[in-house]
Amino acid sequence: MPQVNPQLNHHAELATAVRHVEIAILGAGFAGIGAAIRFKQAGITDFVVLEKASEIGGVWRENTYPGCACDVPSALYSYSFAPNPHWSRMFAEQAEIKTYLQETAERFGVMPYVRLNHEMLDSSWDDQQKHWVVKTSAGVFFARFVVMACGPMHEPIYPDIKGLKTFKGMTFHSAGWRHDYDLQGKRVAVIGTGASAIQFVPKIQPQVAKLTLIQRTPQWVLPKLDQALPKAAQAIFKYVPITQQTLRGTIYGVFETLNGSMQHPQLMKKIQRLAVYNINRAVKSDELRSKLTPDFIIGCKRVLQSNDWYPALVQPNVDIVHSGVSEIKGNTITASDGSTHEVDAIILATGFEISAPQVLNRVRGRSGQTVSELWQGSPEGYMGTMTADCPNAFLMFGPNLAVSSSAFIIIEAQLNYILDALKQVRLHKIKTIDVDPDCQVEFNRKVQDALQDSVWNTGGCNSYFIDANGRNSTLWPWSTFEMRHQLSRFDLSQYIVDEGSTTYKTAVI
């Protein structure tokens, strides 16, 4: 008889036994796993991580397209408490990043808390019981607190193009790459020129017979300072950790300088010269250069980096259509400029729902309204971490927290804030914490005032940073130093607090 792993049995018992928990973490990407690790380190053990998929990984599990890699150097794109000396490149690729997350989760012992194949279908606040009712595809959980770590880049946007659904060939989004479909010798159209297209187009261009790139708006693309990290460098990082810490600090400083420059469009124009150089060194045709040169200031949209984007676009099998799509009929794409293009496959590089994630249609606060209904197209929170009408609920990567730096800066700042909140809940025997709506309004007034002159608001582009109502509900207007300072302490005076005696199952922090 085959032997049964007792640890697997233990996991199975946990999966069926746990229904009442103090904290439910929704999502097992870097934010959710980071929360689990920090909670466990703080002595909090009455929590569960609910993950919709069959493995952890978040955005790095969902996106497997050719060339998928980080656009933040690996030394900074990692937990500060779990450095990885074995990165093989300056900018790690998808598989390596996913492996890092999985190995870190195992190393810190949080996998027993993870429930795979538990998709959150509905979460609602029960004001009588003072807990969240989290309905999943594998049962219901009752949780005093929820940490919504669902991530900003896991819901692909499918464009509303006439005839797209009846296209005769193969169609897929870059976030759902069809590895079983052979692109060799095919006529392929790519719709969109965002961060994903920048990475996969150079990889597929040599394979396809014809590549038609349909771009409404060209992007600014900086050179990417990427290179392989030899075994000798990895050994130095491992045995002399201060070297990797120094590299991390240096990279942080560079990105912080870039982030600060976003407040000054004139400074960004100077950085733009580097992007112009990147075009000029590869594209010699004046006509093609004009198609690829944006008419907005760099930074207005997400800043991209690549060394092989422009070299790929000048190849003879690439056709750039500087237009949108009018309709698709049979195997023919008709562009808005009237040109027609026969293709065998369409790859959608049309991005993700950032400012209006669909998951928030499934979250109902105290009023019974969904978060999406409350926000009405303009996400609004307090410190990017809580939002009024949702007691005891924390949002990872909430409104106005995005920065031009590593996501880990945000994650770790927020986790410090959440841990301090939980510490004060225990200390003062608090039942519920809810944002004071007046404090939320005042906080957002300051945020919007600070964003007014930034390149994101004045750079002359339409970006996903701006929501359906024309408001920048995505970006943090100050430095990450300021973010870390503001999130270092949970200020109870900004919250409506319901006090009362509560029985705690876990250790006091």
C-alpha positions in Angstrom: 0.0 0.0 0.0 1.3 3.5 -0.7 2.2 5.5 2.3 0.1 8.5 3.3 1.8 11.7 4.2 0.5 12.6 7.7 1.0 16.3 7.0 -1.4 16.1 4.1 -3.9 14.5 6.5 -3.4 17.3 8.9 -4.1 19.8 6.1 -7.3 18.0 5.1 -8.5 18.0 8.7 -7.9 21.8 9.0 -9.7 22.3 5.7 -12.9 20.7 7.0 -12.6 21.8 10.6 -12.0 25.6 10.4 -15.1 27.6 9.8 -15.0 30.3 12.6 -11.8 32.3 12.4 -10.6 35.6 13.7 -9.1 36.7 10.4 -9.9 35.6 6.8 -7.2 36.6 4.3 -8.7 36.7 0.7 -6.0 35.8 -1.8 -2.7 34.0 -1.7 -0.4 36.3 -3.7 2.4 38.3 -2.2 0.1 40.5 -0.2 -1.9 37.6 1.3 1.1 35.4 2.0 2.9 38.4 3.5 0.0 39.0 5.8 0.0 35.3 6.9 3.7 35.4 7.6 3.5 38.6 9.6 0.4 37.4 11.6 2.1 34.1 12.5 5.3 36.0 13.6 3.1 38.2 15.8 1.6 35.2 17.5 -1.7 35.4 15.6 -2.7 31.9 14.6 -6.5 32.0 14.3 -6.6 32.9 10.6 -7.1 31.3 7.2 -5.9 32.2 3.7 -8.6 31.6 1.0 -7.3 31.2 -2.5 -9.5 30.6 -5.6 -6.8 28.7 -7.5 -5.2 25.3 -7.1 -1.8 26.9 -6.2 -0.6 30.1 -4.6 1.1 32.8 -6.7 -1.3 35.7 -7.5 -0.5 37.7 -10.5 2.6 35.6 -11.1 0.5 32.4 -11.3 -2.1 34.1 -13.6 0.4 35.6 -16.1 2.5 33.0 -17.9 3.0 34.7 -21.3 6.4 34.5 -23.0 8.8 37.1 -21.6 6.7 37.7 -18.5 9.0 39.4 -16.0 9.1 42.0 -13.3 9.8 45.7 -14.1 11.3 46.3 -10.7 14.8 44.8 -10.0 14.6 41.5 -8.1 16.5 42.8 -5.1 13.7 45.3 -4.3 10.9 43.0 -5.6 10.9 40.7 -2.5 10.1 40.8 1.1 12.6 42.7 3.2 12.5 40.0 5.8 13.1 37.2 3.2 15.9 38.3 0.8 16.7 35.9 -2.0 20.4 35.7 -2.9 19.7 33.3 -5.8 17.9 35.5 -8.3 19.3 34.6 -11.7 18.8 38.0 -13.2 18.6 41.7 -12.2 14.9 41.6 -13.2 13.5 38.2 -12.4 11.1 36.3 -14.7 7.7 35.0 -13.9 8.5 31.4 -13.0 11.3 32.4 -10.7 9.1 34.9 -8.9 6.3 32.4 -8.4 8.8 29.9 -7.0 10.2 32.5 -4.6 6.7 33.1 -3.2 5.9 29.4 -2.9 9.3 28.6 -1.2 8.9 31.6 1.1 5.4 30.5 2.2 6.8 27.0 2.9 9.8 28.3 4.8 7.8 30.5 7.1 5.3 27.7 7.7 2.1 29.4 6.5 0.9 26.8 3.9 -1.2 24.9 6.5 -3.3 28.0 6.8 -4.0 28.2 3.1 -7.2 26.8 1.6 -6.7 26.3 -2.1 -9.7 26.1 -4.5 -11.7 28.3 -2.1 -13.0 31.1 -4.4 -14.6 34.0 -2.5 -18.2 34.3 -3.9 -19.6 36.8 -1.5 -18.5 38.6 1.7 -21.0 40.5 3.8 -20.9 42.2 7.2 -23.3 40.8 9.9 -23.8 43.8 12.2 -25.6 41.7 14.8 -22.9 39.1 15.1 -20.1 41.6 14.4 -18.4 39.4 11.9 -17.9 38.9 8.2 -19.7 36.1 6.4 -17.4 34.9 3.7 -19.0 32.5 1.3 -16.6 30.5 -0.8 -16.9 27.8 -3.5 -16.0 25.3 -0.7 -18.0 26.5 2.2 -18.8 29.5 4.5 -16.3 31.1 6.9 -17.2 33.5 9.8 -14.4 36.0 10.4 -14.1 38.9 12.8 -11.7 40.6 10.4 -11.0 40.2 6.7 -7.9 41.2 4.8 -8.8 41.6 1.1 -5.6 40.7 -0.6 -7.2 40.0 -4.0 -4.6 42.0 -6.0 -5.1 44.7 -8.6 -4.0 42.7 -11.6 -6.0 39.5 -11.9 -9.2 40.5 -13.7 -8.4 40.9 -17.4 -10.2 43.6 -19.5 -11.8 42.2 -22.6 -12.5 45.0 -25.1 -16.0 45.6 -26.5 -15.1 45.1 -30.2 -17.8 44.4 -32.8 -17.4 40.8 -34.1 -14.6 39.8 -31.6 -16.7 37.0 -30.2 -17.4 35.5 -33.6 -13.8 35.8 -34.8 -13.0 32.6 -36.8 -9.5 32.1 -35.5 -7.9 31.8 -32.1 -8.4 34.6 -29.5 -6.9 34.9 -26.0 -5.9 37.5 -23.4 -2.2 37.8 -22.5 -3.3 36.8 -18.9 -4.7 33.5 -20.2 -2.0 32.6 -22.6 -2.7 29.5 -24.8 0.5 27.6 -24.6 -1.2 24.8 -26.5 -1.6 27.0 -29.6 1.4 27.1 -31.9 2.1 30.6 -33.2 4.8 29.4 -35.6 4.0 30.7 -39.1 0.7 32.3 -38.1 -0.6 35.8 -38.9 -1.1 37.3 -35.5 -2.7 40.6 -34.4 -1.9 42.0 -31.0 -4.4 44.6 -29.7 -2.8 46.9 -27.1 0.7 48.1 -26.3 0.9 48.1 -22.5 3.2 46.4 -20.1 2.4 42.9 -21.2 2.7 43.5 -24.9 6.1 45.2 -24.4 7.3 41.9 -23.0 5.7 39.2 -25.2 5.8 40.8 -28.6 9.6 40.6 -28.9 9.4 36.9 -28.0 6.7 35.9 -30.5 7.9 38.2 -33.4 10.5 35.8 -34.7 8.0 32.9 -34.7 5.1 34.4 -36.6 4.7 34.9 -40.3 3.1 38.3 -39.8 2.6 40.4 -36.7 0.0 43.2 -36.8 0.4 45.5 -33.8 -2.8 47.6 -33.2 -2.0 50.5 -31.0 -4.2 53.5 -30.3 -1.6 55.1 -28.1 2.2 54.5 -28.2 4.0 54.2 -24.9 7.2 55.6 -23.6 9.7 52.8 -23.0 13.0 53.3 -21.1 16.0 51.1 -21.6 16.0 48.1 -19.1 19.2 47.7 -17.1 18.8 43.9 -17.1 21.5 41.3 -17.0 22.1 37.8 -15.8 23.5 37.5 -12.3 26.4 35.0 -12.3 26.8 32.3 -9.7 29.7 34.3 -8.2 27.4 37.3 -7.5 24.7 35.0 -6.0 27.4 33.5 -3.7 28.4 37.0 -2.5 24.8 37.9 -1.9 24.4 34.7 0.1 27.5 34.8 2.2 27.8 38.6 2.5 24.2 39.7 2.9 25.1 43.3 3.4 25.9 43.5 -0.3 22.4 42.6 -1.4 21.0 44.9 1.3 23.1 47.7 -0.1 21.9 47.0 -3.7 18.3 47.0 -2.5 18.8 50.3 -0.8 20.4 51.8 -3.9 17.6 50.6 -6.1 15.0 51.9 -3.7 16.7 55.3 -3.9 16.6 55.3 -7.7 12.9 54.4 -7.7 12.1 56.9 -5.0 13.7 59.6 -7.1 11.6 58.6 -10.0 8.5 58.5 -7.8 9.3 62.0 -6.5 9.8 63.3 -10.0 6.2 62.4 -10.9 5.1 65.5 -9.0 7.1 67.7 -11.3 6.2 67.3 -15.1 9.2 69.5 -16.1 11.6 67.0 -14.4 9.9 64.1 -16.2 10.6 65.8 -19.5 14.3 65.5 -18.7 13.8 61.7 -18.0 11.9 61.5 -21.3 15.1 62.2 -23.2 16.3 58.7 -22.2 13.1 57.3 -23.7 13.6 59.3 -26.9 17.1 57.9 -27.1 15.7 54.4 -26.7 13.5 54.9 -29.8 16.2 56.6 -31.8 18.8 54.0 -31.3 16.6 51.3 -32.8 14.2 53.0 -35.1 15.7 54.8 -38.1 12.5 55.3 -40.2 11.0 58.8 -39.5 7.5 57.5 -40.4 7.8 54.6 -37.9 9.4 56.8 -35.3 6.4 59.2 -35.4 4.0 56.2 -34.9 6.0 55.1 -31.9 6.5 58.5 -30.2 3.8 59.4 -27.6 2.3 62.9 -27.4 2.2 62.9 -23.6 4.8 63.4 -20.9 6.5 60.3 -19.7 5.0 59.1 -16.4 1.4 60.1 -17.3 1.0 56.4 -18.1 2.9 53.5 -16.4 6.6 53.8 -17.2 7.8 50.8 -19.2 11.3 49.3 -19.8 12.6 47.2 -22.6 15.7 46.7 -24.7 14.1 44.5 -27.4 10.7 46.2 -28.0 11.8 48.6 -30.6 14.2 46.2 -32.3 11.3 43.8 -32.7 9.0 46.4 -34.2 11.4 47.3 -37.0 11.5 43.8 -38.4 10.0 43.2 -41.9 7.2 40.9 -40.6 5.7 43.6 -38.3 3.0 46.0 -39.3 2.1 48.8 -36.8 -1.5 50.1 -37.1 -1.8 53.5 -35.4 -5.5 53.1 -34.8 -8.2 51.3 -32.8 -10.3 48.5 -34.1 -13.6 49.2 -35.9 -14.9 45.7 -36.3 -13.9 42.0 -36.9 -15.6 40.0 -39.6 -14.6 36.4 -40.3 -10.8 36.5 -40.2 -10.5 40.2 -41.1 -9.8 43.0 -38.7 -11.0 46.4 -39.9 -9.1 49.2 -38.1 -10.6 52.6 -37.4 -8.4 54.1 -40.1 -10.1 51.8 -42.7 -7.2 49.4 -43.2 -8.0 45.7 -43.2 -5.9 42.8 -41.9 -6.3 39.1 -42.4 -5.2 37.2 -39.2 -5.2 33.7 -37.8 -5.0 34.7 -34.1 -5.8 37.7 -31.9 -3.9 38.3 -28.7 -5.5 40.8 -26.4 -2.9 42.9 -24.4 -5.7 45.1 -23.0 -4.7 45.1 -19.3 -6.6 44.6 -16.1 -9.4 46.2 -14.1 -7.5 48.5 -11.8 -9.8 51.2 -10.6 -13.0 49.1 -10.7 -12.2 45.5 -9.7 -15.2 43.2 -10.1 -14.4 41.4 -6.8 -15.8 44.4 -5.0 -19.2 43.7 -6.4 -19.2 40.7 -4.1 -18.3 42.6 -0.9 -21.2 44.1 1.2 -20.6 46.5 4.1 -22.8 47.5 7.0 -25.3 49.3 4.8 -25.9 46.2 2.7 -24.5 47.9 -0.4 -21.6 46.5 -2.2 -18.3 48.4 -2.1 -18.7 49.1 -5.9 -22.1 50.6 -5.3 -20.7 52.8 -2.5 -17.8 54.0 -4.5 -19.8 54.7 -7.7 -16.8 54.4 -10.0 -14.4 56.4 -7.8 -12.7 54.2 -5.2 -12.1 56.0 -1.9 -10.6 54.8 1.3 -8.6 55.9 4.3 -4.9 55.5 4.2 -5.6 53.1 1.3 -6.2 50.4 3.8 -9.8 50.8 5.1 -13.0 52.2 3.7 -16.1 53.6 5.4 -19.1 51.2 5.8 -16.8 48.1 6.0 -16.0 47.5 9.7 -13.0 45.2 10.5 -12.0 45.0 6.8 -8.5 45.8 5.5 -7.8 46.4 1.8 -4.4 45.6 0.4 -3.4 47.9 -2.4 -6.5 50.0 -1.6 -7.4 53.3 -3.3 -4.6 55.9 -3.9 -1.7 53.7 -2.7 0.1 52.9 -6.0 3.6 54.2 -6.4 6.4 54.1 -9.0 8.3 51.6 -7.0 8.1 48.1 -5.6 4.7 46.7 -4.6 6.6 45.3 -1.5 7.0 48.8 -0.1 3.2 49.1 -0.1 2.6 45.6 1.2 5.0 45.9 4.2 3.8 49.4 5.1 0.2 48.3 5.1 1.0 45.2 7.2 2.6 47.3 9.8 -0.6 49.4 9.9 -2.9 46.4 10.1 -0.8 44.7 12.9 -0.9 47.9 14.9 -4.7 48.0 14.5 -5.0 44.4 15.7 -2.7 45.2 18.6 -4.9 48.1 19.7 -8.1 46.0 19.2 -6.7 43.5 21.8 -5.3 46.1 24.1 -8.6 48.1 24.3 -10.9 45.0 24.0 -12.6 46.5 20.8 -15.3 44.7 18.9 -15.3 46.7 15.7 -13.3 49.5 14.0 -14.8 51.5 11.2 -13.5 54.5 9.4 -15.0 57.8 10.4 -16.6 59.1 7.1 -15.6 62.7 7.9 -11.9 61.6 8.3 -12.1 59.7 5.0 -13.5 62.7 3.2 -10.7 65.0 4.6 -8.0 62.5 3.9 -9.1 62.2 0.2 -9.4 66.0 -0.1 -5.7 66.2 0.8 -4.8 63.4 -1.6 -6.6 64.9 -4.5 -5.1 68.4 -3.8 -1.6 66.9 -3.8 -2.2 65.1 -7.1 -3.4 68.1 -9.0 -0.1 69.2 -10.5 1.4 65.7 -10.9 2.3 64.3 -14.3 -0.4 61.6 -13.7 -3.0 64.3 -13.8 -1.5 66.9 -16.1 0.7 64.8 -18.5 -1.8 64.8 -21.3 -2.9 61.2 -21.5 -5.8 58.8 -20.7 -4.5 56.2 -18.3 -5.9 53.5 -16.0 -4.8 55.7 -13.1 -7.9 57.9 -13.8 -11.3 56.3 -12.9 -14.6 56.4 -14.7 -15.4 59.8 -13.1 -12.1 61.4 -14.2 -10.6 61.2 -10.7 -7.1 59.8 -9.9 -8.1 57.2 -7.4 -5.0 55.0 -7.9 -1.9 56.9 -7.0 -0.2 58.0 -3.8 0.9 61.6 -4.2 3.7 61.7 -1.7 7.0 59.8 -1.1 7.0 56.2 0.1 8.9 57.5 3.2 5.8 59.5 3.9 3.6 56.4 3.2 5.6 54.3 5.6 5.5 57.0 8.3 1.7 57.5 8.0 1.1 53.7 8.1 3.4 53.1 11.0 0.7 53.8 13.6 -3.0 53.1 13.6 -4.7 56.2 14.9 -7.9 55.1 16.7 -9.1 58.8 16.8 -9.8 58.5 13.0 -12.1 55.5 13.5 -15.5 54.8 15.0 -14.9 52.2 17.7 -17.3 49.8 19.2 -15.8 48.7 22.5 -16.8 45.6 24.5 -15.3 42.5 26.0 -14.2 39.9 23.5 -12.7 36.4 23.9 -9.5 36.1 22.0 -8.2 32.8 20.8 -4.7 34.1 20.0 -1.8 35.7 21.7 -1.6 39.4 22.4 1.0 41.0 20.1 
